[in-house]
Amino acid sequence: MDLQDSRITVLRITQLIMQSEREWKIKHILRN
């Protein structure tokens, strides 16, 4: 795995985390 691949992987993981956090906040706000 070269540098390009690892960079793309980190980007993908970061996007996934941000997306899940956003969904969690929306659900949390809607519940209150």
Biopython code that builds the backbone (N, CA, C, O; Angstrom):
import numpy as np
from Bio.PDB.StructureBuilder import StructureBuilder

atoms = [
    (1, "MET", "N", (0.846, -1.196, 0.000)),
    (1, "MET", "CA", (0.000, 0.000, 0.000)),
    (1, "MET", "C", (0.884, 1.250, 0.000)),
    (1, "MET", "O", (1.680, 1.466, 0.913)),
    (2, "ASP", "N", (0.726, 2.054, -1.031)),
    (2, "ASP", "CA", (1.569, 3.251, -1.112)),
    (2, "ASP", "C", (0.900, 4.437, -0.414)),
    (2, "ASP", "O", (-0.194, 4.320, 0.137)),
    (3, "LEU", "N", (1.582, 5.573, -0.452)),
    (3, "LEU", "CA", (1.109, 6.754, 0.275)),
    (3, "LEU", "C", (-0.254, 7.209, -0.237)),
    (3, "LEU", "O", (-1.124, 7.587, 0.548)),
    (4, "GLN", "N", (-0.437, 7.171, -1.561)),
    (4, "GLN", "CA", (-1.703, 7.610, -2.152)),
    (4, "GLN", "C", (-2.867, 6.800, -1.593)),
    (4, "GLN", "O", (-3.901, 7.356, -1.224)),
    (5, "ASP", "N", (-2.690, 5.488, -1.536)),
    (5, "ASP", "CA", (-3.757, 4.612, -1.041)),
    (5, "ASP", "C", (-4.101, 4.934, 0.407)),
    (5, "ASP", "O", (-5.277, 5.028, 0.761)),
    (6, "SER", "N", (-3.098, 5.100, 1.234)),
    (6, "SER", "CA", (-3.351, 5.353, 2.654)),
    (6, "SER", "C", (-4.036, 6.709, 2.841)),
    (6, "SER", "O", (-4.871, 6.876, 3.730)),
    (7, "ARG", "N", (-3.674, 7.664, 1.998)),
    (7, "ARG", "CA", (-4.301, 8.985, 2.102)),
    (7, "ARG", "C", (-5.790, 8.882, 1.767)),
    (7, "ARG", "O", (-6.635, 9.458, 2.452)),
    (8, "ILE", "N", (-6.092, 8.142, 0.709)),
    (8, "ILE", "CA", (-7.490, 7.951, 0.301)),
    (8, "ILE", "C", (-8.254, 7.227, 1.403)),
    (8, "ILE", "O", (-9.400, 7.566, 1.699)),
    (9, "THR", "N", (-7.620, 6.236, 2.003)),
    (9, "THR", "CA", (-8.272, 5.473, 3.069)),
    (9, "THR", "C", (-8.591, 6.379, 4.257)),
    (9, "THR", "O", (-9.687, 6.321, 4.815)),
    (10, "VAL", "N", (-7.637, 7.207, 4.634)),
    (10, "VAL", "CA", (-7.849, 8.132, 5.761)),
    (10, "VAL", "C", (-8.996, 9.089, 5.435)),
    (10, "VAL", "O", (-9.834, 9.376, 6.290)),
    (11, "LEU", "N", (-9.026, 9.577, 4.198)),
    (11, "LEU", "CA", (-10.099, 10.479, 3.784)),
    (11, "LEU", "C", (-11.450, 9.793, 3.903)),
    (11, "LEU", "O", (-12.413, 10.371, 4.408)),
    (12, "ARG", "N", (-11.510, 8.551, 3.432)),
    (12, "ARG", "CA", (-12.768, 7.800, 3.454)),
    (12, "ARG", "C", (-13.241, 7.588, 4.890)),
    (12, "ARG", "O", (-14.418, 7.769, 5.203)),
    (13, "ILE", "N", (-12.313, 7.205, 5.751)),
    (13, "ILE", "CA", (-12.656, 6.965, 7.156)),
    (13, "ILE", "C", (-13.133, 8.265, 7.811)),
    (13, "ILE", "O", (-14.102, 8.271, 8.570)),
    (14, "THR", "N", (-12.445, 9.355, 7.509)),
    (14, "THR", "CA", (-12.832, 10.646, 8.071)),
    (14, "THR", "C", (-14.235, 11.031, 7.627)),
    (14, "THR", "O", (-15.038, 11.506, 8.430)),
    (15, "GLN", "N", (-14.532, 10.825, 6.340)),
    (15, "GLN", "CA", (-15.868, 11.145, 5.831)),
    (15, "GLN", "C", (-16.926, 10.308, 6.524)),
    (15, "GLN", "O", (-17.992, 10.809, 6.883)),
    (16, "LEU", "N", (-16.626, 9.026, 6.712)),
    (16, "LEU", "CA", (-17.577, 8.133, 7.380)),
    (16, "LEU", "C", (-17.855, 8.603, 8.803)),
    (16, "LEU", "O", (-19.004, 8.627, 9.244)),
    (17, "ILE", "N", (-16.798, 8.973, 9.514)),
    (17, "ILE", "CA", (-16.949, 9.424, 10.901)),
    (17, "ILE", "C", (-17.764, 10.714, 10.951)),
    (17, "ILE", "O", (-18.670, 10.844, 11.774)),
    (18, "MET", "N", (-17.448, 11.658, 10.083)),
    (18, "MET", "CA", (-18.175, 12.925, 10.067)),
    (18, "MET", "C", (-19.642, 12.697, 9.732)),
    (18, "MET", "O", (-20.521, 13.321, 10.326)),
    (19, "GLN", "N", (-19.907, 11.806, 8.785)),
    (19, "GLN", "CA", (-21.281, 11.528, 8.386)),
    (19, "GLN", "C", (-22.057, 10.904, 9.541)),
    (19, "GLN", "O", (-23.191, 11.297, 9.816)),
    (20, "SER", "N", (-21.453, 9.943, 10.208)),
    (20, "SER", "CA", (-22.141, 9.276, 11.316)),
    (20, "SER", "C", (-22.362, 10.245, 12.477)),
    (20, "SER", "O", (-23.395, 10.185, 13.144)),
    (21, "GLU", "N", (-21.402, 11.134, 12.721)),
    (21, "GLU", "CA", (-21.573, 12.126, 13.787)),
    (21, "GLU", "C", (-22.720, 13.067, 13.458)),
    (21, "GLU", "O", (-23.505, 13.432, 14.332)),
    (22, "ARG", "N", (-22.812, 13.459, 12.183)),
    (22, "ARG", "CA", (-23.873, 14.363, 11.752)),
    (22, "ARG", "C", (-25.234, 13.694, 11.955)),
    (22, "ARG", "O", (-26.166, 14.311, 12.469)),
    (23, "GLU", "N", (-25.338, 12.434, 11.548)),
    (23, "GLU", "CA", (-26.605, 11.711, 11.706)),
    (23, "GLU", "C", (-26.960, 11.573, 13.183)),
    (23, "GLU", "O", (-28.124, 11.693, 13.566)),
    (24, "TRP", "N", (-25.940, 11.319, 14.010)),
    (24, "TRP", "CA", (-26.187, 11.166, 15.446)),
    (24, "TRP", "C", (-26.709, 12.476, 16.035)),
    (24, "TRP", "O", (-27.637, 12.470, 16.844)),
    (25, "LYS", "N", (-26.112, 13.597, 15.629)),
    (25, "LYS", "CA", (-26.557, 14.896, 16.145)),
    (25, "LYS", "C", (-27.989, 15.178, 15.712)),
    (25, "LYS", "O", (-28.796, 15.656, 16.509)),
    (26, "ILE", "N", (-28.306, 14.889, 14.468)),
    (26, "ILE", "CA", (-29.665, 15.125, 13.963)),
    (26, "ILE", "C", (-30.663, 14.308, 14.773)),
    (26, "ILE", "O", (-31.698, 14.826, 15.192)),
    (27, "LYS", "N", (-30.358, 13.036, 14.995)),
    (27, "LYS", "CA", (-31.262, 12.185, 15.773)),
    (27, "LYS", "C", (-31.384, 12.709, 17.199)),
    (27, "LYS", "O", (-32.471, 12.716, 17.777)),
    (28, "HIS", "N", (-30.277, 13.140, 17.751)),
    (28, "HIS", "CA", (-30.263, 13.632, 19.129)),
    (28, "HIS", "C", (-31.113, 14.901, 19.252)),
    (28, "HIS", "O", (-31.879, 15.053, 20.204)),
    (29, "ILE", "N", (-30.971, 15.801, 18.290)),
    (29, "ILE", "CA", (-31.730, 17.058, 18.316)),
    (29, "ILE", "C", (-33.218, 16.773, 18.120)),
    (29, "ILE", "O", (-34.063, 17.369, 18.788)),
    (30, "LEU", "N", (-33.530, 15.867, 17.210)),
    (30, "LEU", "CA", (-34.931, 15.549, 16.939)),
    (30, "LEU", "C", (-35.602, 14.928, 18.156)),
    (30, "LEU", "O", (-36.793, 15.138, 18.390)),
    (31, "ARG", "N", (-34.844, 14.171, 18.922)),
    (31, "ARG", "CA", (-35.415, 13.487, 20.069)),
    (31, "ARG", "C", (-35.789, 14.481, 21.171)),
    (31, "ARG", "O", (-36.764, 14.274, 21.894)),
    (32, "ASN", "N", (-35.014, 15.556, 21.294)),
    (32, "ASN", "CA", (-35.261, 16.509, 22.387)),
    (32, "ASN", "C", (-36.461, 17.410, 22.111)),
    (32, "ASN", "O", (-36.796, 18.262, 22.933)),
]
sb = StructureBuilder()
sb.init_structure("model")
sb.init_model(0)
sb.init_chain("A")
sb.init_seg("    ")
for serial, (resi, resn, name, xyz) in enumerate(atoms, 1):
    if name == "N":
        sb.init_residue(resn, " ", resi, " ")
    sb.init_atom(name, np.array(xyz, "f"), 0.0, 1.0, " ", f" {name:<3s}", serial, name[0])
structure = sb.get_structure()
